[in-house]
Amino acid sequence: MSIRCTVESAFFIAWSFLEKTGELGPPDASANILLDAIEAQLKTGERRPLMLANKAIDAYRNSNRPLAAREARLG
């Protein structure tokens, strides 16, 4: 699997999960957080899409997401 396919797959998994749980915030900011997390992991040698996605979700949840996204999840 090429790096591009790996990134696309990991991103889709993470995005879909966050969307289904109602945690996804503004698209541009959310995409940047997920892609930055995936890129950082790729630099360490990680290539498993599910692992990339799971850690990107963790990074997203630990980021300073917009308040509206946090409130929507809690309320």
FIPATOR-956752 format. One record per atom (N, C-alpha, C, O): residue number from 1; residue in one letter; chain; atom name; x, y, z. Coordinates in steps of 0.2 Angstrom, whole numbers, m for minus. Layout:
FIPATOR-956752
REC     n   res   chain   atom       x       y       z
REC   NUM     A       A     CA       X       Y       Z
...
//
This chain:
FIPATOR-956752
REC     n   res   chain   atom       x       y       z
REC     1     M       A      N       4      m6       0
REC     1     M       A     CA       0       0       0
REC     1     M       A      C       5       6       0
REC     1     M       A      O       9       7       4
REC     2     S       A      N       3      11      m4
REC     2     S       A     CA       7      17      m5
REC     2     S       A      C       6      21       1
REC     2     S       A      O       1      21       5
REC     3     I       A      N      10      26       2
REC     3     I       A     CA       9      31       8
REC     3     I       A      C       3      35       7
REC     3     I       A      O      m1      36      12
REC     4     R       A      N       2      37       1
REC     4     R       A     CA      m4      41       0
REC     4     R       A      C     m11      37       2
REC     4     R       A      O     m15      39       5
REC     5     C       A      N     m11      30       0
REC     5     C       A     CA     m17      26       1
REC     5     C       A      C     m17      25       9
REC     5     C       A      O     m23      25      12
REC     6     T       A      N     m11      24      12
REC     6     T       A     CA     m11      23      19
REC     6     T       A      C     m14      29      23
REC     6     T       A      O     m18      29      27
REC     7     V       A      N     m12      35      21
REC     7     V       A     CA     m14      42      24
REC     7     V       A      C     m22      42      22
REC     7     V       A      O     m26      44      27
REC     8     E       A      N     m24      41      16
REC     8     E       A     CA     m31      42      15
REC     8     E       A      C     m35      37      19
REC     8     E       A      O     m41      39      21
REC     9     S       A      N     m33      31      20
REC     9     S       A     CA     m37      26      23
REC     9     S       A      C     m37      28      31
REC     9     S       A      O     m43      28      34
REC    10     A       A      N     m31      30      34
REC    10     A       A     CA     m31      32      41
REC    10     A       A      C     m36      38      42
REC    10     A       A      O     m39      38      47
REC    11     F       A      N     m35      43      37
REC    11     F       A     CA     m39      49      38
REC    11     F       A      C     m47      47      38
REC    11     F       A      O     m50      50      42
REC    12     F       A      N     m49      43      33
REC    12     F       A     CA     m56      41      32
REC    12     F       A      C     m58      38      38
REC    12     F       A      O     m64      39      41
REC    13     I       A      N     m54      33      41
REC    13     I       A     CA     m56      30      47
REC    13     I       A      C     m58      34      53
REC    13     I       A      O     m63      34      56
REC    14     A       A      N     m53      39      54
REC    14     A       A     CA     m53      44      60
REC    14     A       A      C     m59      48      59
REC    14     A       A      O     m63      50      63
REC    15     W       A      N     m59      51      53
REC    15     W       A     CA     m65      56      51
REC    15     W       A      C     m72      53      52
REC    15     W       A      O     m76      56      55
REC    16     S       A      N     m73      47      49
REC    16     S       A     CA     m79      44      50
REC    16     S       A      C     m81      42      57
REC    16     S       A      O     m87      43      59
REC    17     F       A      N     m76      40      61
REC    17     F       A     CA     m77      39      68
REC    17     F       A      C     m79      45      72
REC    17     F       A      O     m84      45      75
REC    18     L       A      N     m75      50      71
REC    18     L       A     CA     m77      56      74
REC    18     L       A      C     m84      59      72
REC    18     L       A      O     m87      62      76
REC    19     E       A      N     m85      58      66
REC    19     E       A     CA     m92      61      63
REC    19     E       A      C     m97      57      66
REC    19     E       A      O    m102      60      68
REC    20     K       A      N     m97      50      67
REC    20     K       A     CA    m102      46      70
REC    20     K       A      C    m103      47      77
REC    20     K       A      O    m109      47      80
REC    21     T       A      N     m98      49      81
REC    21     T       A     CA     m98      50      88
REC    21     T       A      C    m100      58      89
REC    21     T       A      O    m102      59      95
REC    22     G       A      N    m101      62      84
REC    22     G       A     CA    m103      69      85
REC    22     G       A      C     m97      73      88
REC    22     G       A      O     m99      79      90
REC    23     E       A      N     m91      71      88
REC    23     E       A     CA     m86      75      90
REC    23     E       A      C     m82      79      85
REC    23     E       A      O     m78      83      87
REC    24     L       A      N     m84      78      79
REC    24     L       A     CA     m80      82      74
REC    24     L       A      C     m82      89      74
REC    24     L       A      O     m88      91      74
REC    25     G       A      N     m77      93      74
REC    25     G       A     CA     m78     101      74
REC    25     G       A      C     m78     103      67
REC    25     G       A      O     m80     100      62
REC    26     P       A      N     m76     110      66
REC    26     P       A     CA     m76     113      59
REC    26     P       A      C     m71     109      55
REC    26     P       A      O     m66     107      57
REC    27     P       A      N     m73     108      49
REC    27     P       A     CA     m69     103      44
REC    27     P       A      C     m62     105      43
REC    27     P       A      O     m58     101      44
REC    28     D       A      N     m61     111      42
REC    28     D       A     CA     m54     113      41
REC    28     D       A      C     m49     112      47
REC    28     D       A      O     m44     109      46
REC    29     A       A      N     m51     114      52
REC    29     A       A     CA     m47     113      58
REC    29     A       A      C     m47     106      60
REC    29     A       A      O     m41     103      62
REC    30     S       A      N     m52     102      60
REC    30     S       A     CA     m52      95      61
REC    30     S       A      C     m47      91      56
REC    30     S       A      O     m44      87      59
REC    31     A       A      N     m48      93      50
REC    31     A       A     CA     m44      89      45
REC    31     A       A      C     m36      91      47
REC    31     A       A      O     m32      86      46
REC    32     N       A      N     m35      97      48
REC    32     N       A     CA     m28      99      50
REC    32     N       A      C     m25      95      56
REC    32     N       A      O     m19      92      56
REC    33     I       A      N     m29      94      61
REC    33     I       A     CA     m27      90      67
REC    33     I       A      C     m26      83      65
REC    33     I       A      O     m21      80      67
REC    34     L       A      N     m30      80      62
REC    34     L       A     CA     m30      73      60
REC    34     L       A      C     m24      72      56
REC    34     L       A      O     m20      67      57
REC    35     L       A      N     m23      76      50
REC    35     L       A     CA     m17      75      46
REC    35     L       A      C     m11      76      49
REC    35     L       A      O      m6      73      48
REC    36     D       A      N     m10      81      54
REC    36     D       A     CA      m4      82      57
REC    36     D       A      C      m2      76      62
REC    36     D       A      O       4      74      62
REC    37     A       A      N      m7      73      65
REC    37     A       A     CA      m6      68      69
REC    37     A       A      C      m3      62      65
REC    37     A       A      O       1      58      67
REC    38     I       A      N      m7      61      59
REC    38     I       A     CA      m5      55      55
REC    38     I       A      C       2      56      52
REC    38     I       A      O       6      52      52
REC    39     E       A      N       4      62      50
REC    39     E       A     CA      10      64      47
REC    39     E       A      C      16      63      53
REC    39     E       A      O      21      60      51
REC    40     A       A      N      15      65      59
REC    40     A       A     CA      19      64      64
REC    40     A       A      C      21      56      65
REC    40     A       A      O      27      54      66
REC    41     Q       A      N      16      52      65
REC    41     Q       A     CA      17      45      66
REC    41     Q       A      C      20      42      60
REC    41     Q       A      O      24      37      61
REC    42     L       A      N      19      44      54
REC    42     L       A     CA      22      42      48
REC    42     L       A      C      30      43      48
REC    42     L       A      O      34      39      46
REC    43     K       A      N      32      49      51
REC    43     K       A     CA      39      50      52
REC    43     K       A      C      42      45      57
REC    43     K       A      O      49      45      57
REC    44     T       A      N      39      42      61
REC    44     T       A     CA      41      37      66
REC    44     T       A      C      41      30      63
REC    44     T       A      O      44      26      66
REC    45     G       A      N      39      30      57
REC    45     G       A     CA      39      23      54
REC    45     G       A      C      32      19      54
REC    45     G       A      O      32      14      51
REC    46     E       A      N      27      22      58
REC    46     E       A     CA      21      18      58
REC    46     E       A      C      17      18      51
REC    46     E       A      O      17      24      48
REC    47     R       A      N      15      13      49
REC    47     R       A     CA      12      12      43
REC    47     R       A      C       5       8      43
REC    47     R       A      O       2       8      38
REC    48     R       A      N       3       6      49
REC    48     R       A     CA      m4       3      49
REC    48     R       A      C      m9       8      50
REC    48     R       A      O     m10      12      54
REC    49     P       A      N     m14       8      45
REC    49     P       A     CA     m19      13      44
REC    49     P       A      C     m23      13      51
REC    49     P       A      O     m25      19      53
REC    50     L       A      N     m25       8      54
REC    50     L       A     CA     m29       8      60
REC    50     L       A      C     m26      11      66
REC    50     L       A      O     m29      15      69
REC    51     M       A      N     m19       9      66
REC    51     M       A     CA     m15      12      72
REC    51     M       A      C     m15      20      70
REC    51     M       A      O     m15      24      75
REC    52     L       A      N     m13      22      64
REC    52     L       A     CA     m13      29      63
REC    52     L       A      C     m20      32      64
REC    52     L       A      O     m20      38      67
REC    53     A       A      N     m25      29      62
REC    53     A       A     CA     m32      32      64
REC    53     A       A      C     m33      33      71
REC    53     A       A      O     m35      38      74
REC    54     N       A      N     m32      28      75
REC    54     N       A     CA     m33      28      82
REC    54     N       A      C     m29      33      86
REC    54     N       A      O     m32      37      90
REC    55     K       A      N     m23      34      84
REC    55     K       A     CA     m19      39      87
REC    55     K       A      C     m20      46      85
REC    55     K       A      O     m20      51      89
REC    56     A       A      N     m23      46      79
REC    56     A       A     CA     m25      53      76
REC    56     A       A      C     m32      55      80
REC    56     A       A      O     m33      61      82
REC    57     I       A      N     m36      50      81
REC    57     I       A     CA     m42      52      85
REC    57     I       A      C     m40      54      92
REC    57     I       A      O     m43      59      95
REC    58     D       A      N     m35      50      95
REC    58     D       A     CA     m33      52     102
REC    58     D       A      C     m30      60     102
REC    58     D       A      O     m31      64     106
REC    59     A       A      N     m26      61      97
REC    59     A       A     CA     m23      68      96
REC    59     A       A      C     m29      73      95
REC    59     A       A      O     m28      78      98
REC    60     Y       A      N     m34      71      91
REC    60     Y       A     CA     m39      76      90
REC    60     Y       A      C     m43      77      97
REC    60     Y       A      O     m45      83      99
REC    61     R       A      N     m44      72     101
REC    61     R       A     CA     m48      73     107
REC    61     R       A      C     m44      77     112
REC    61     R       A      O     m47      80     116
REC    62     N       A      N     m37      76     112
REC    62     N       A     CA     m33      80     116
REC    62     N       A      C     m31      87     114
REC    62     N       A      O     m28      91     118
REC    63     S       A      N     m33      89     108
REC    63     S       A     CA     m32      95     105
REC    63     S       A      C     m36     100     108
REC    63     S       A      O     m41      99     112
REC    64     N       A      N     m35     106     107
REC    64     N       A     CA     m39     112     109
REC    64     N       A      C     m45     113     103
REC    64     N       A      O     m45     118     100
REC    65     R       A      N     m49     108     103
REC    65     R       A     CA     m55     108      98
REC    65     R       A      C     m59     114     100
REC    65     R       A      O     m59     117     106
REC    66     P       A      N     m63     117      95
REC    66     P       A     CA     m68     122      96
REC    66     P       A      C     m73     120     102
REC    66     P       A      O     m75     114     102
REC    67     L       A      N     m75     125     106
REC    67     L       A     CA     m79     124     111
REC    67     L       A      C     m86     121     109
REC    67     L       A      O     m89     117     112
REC    68     A       A      N     m88     123     103
REC    68     A       A     CA     m95     120     101
REC    68     A       A      C     m94     113     100
REC    68     A       A      O     m99     109     101
REC    69     A       A      N     m89     110      97
REC    69     A       A     CA     m88     103      96
REC    69     A       A      C     m88      99     103
REC    69     A       A      O     m91      94     104
REC    70     R       A      N     m85     102     108
REC    70     R       A     CA     m85      99     115
REC    70     R       A      C     m92      99     118
REC    70     R       A      O     m94      94     121
REC    71     E       A      N     m95     105     117
REC    71     E       A     CA    m102     105     120
REC    71     E       A      C    m107     100     117
REC    71     E       A      O    m111      97     120
REC    72     A       A      N    m106     100     110
REC    72     A       A     CA    m111      95     107
REC    72     A       A      C    m110      88     109
REC    72     A       A      O    m114      84     109
REC    73     R       A      N    m103      86     110
REC    73     R       A     CA    m102      79     113
REC    73     R       A      C    m105      78     120
REC    73     R       A      O    m107      73     121
REC    74     L       A      N    m104      83     124
REC    74     L       A     CA    m106      82     131
REC    74     L       A      C    m114      83     132
REC    74     L       A      O    m117      80     136
REC    75     G       A      N    m117      87     127
REC    75     G       A     CA    m124      89     129
REC    75     G       A      C    m129      86     124
REC    75     G       A      O    m135      88     125
//
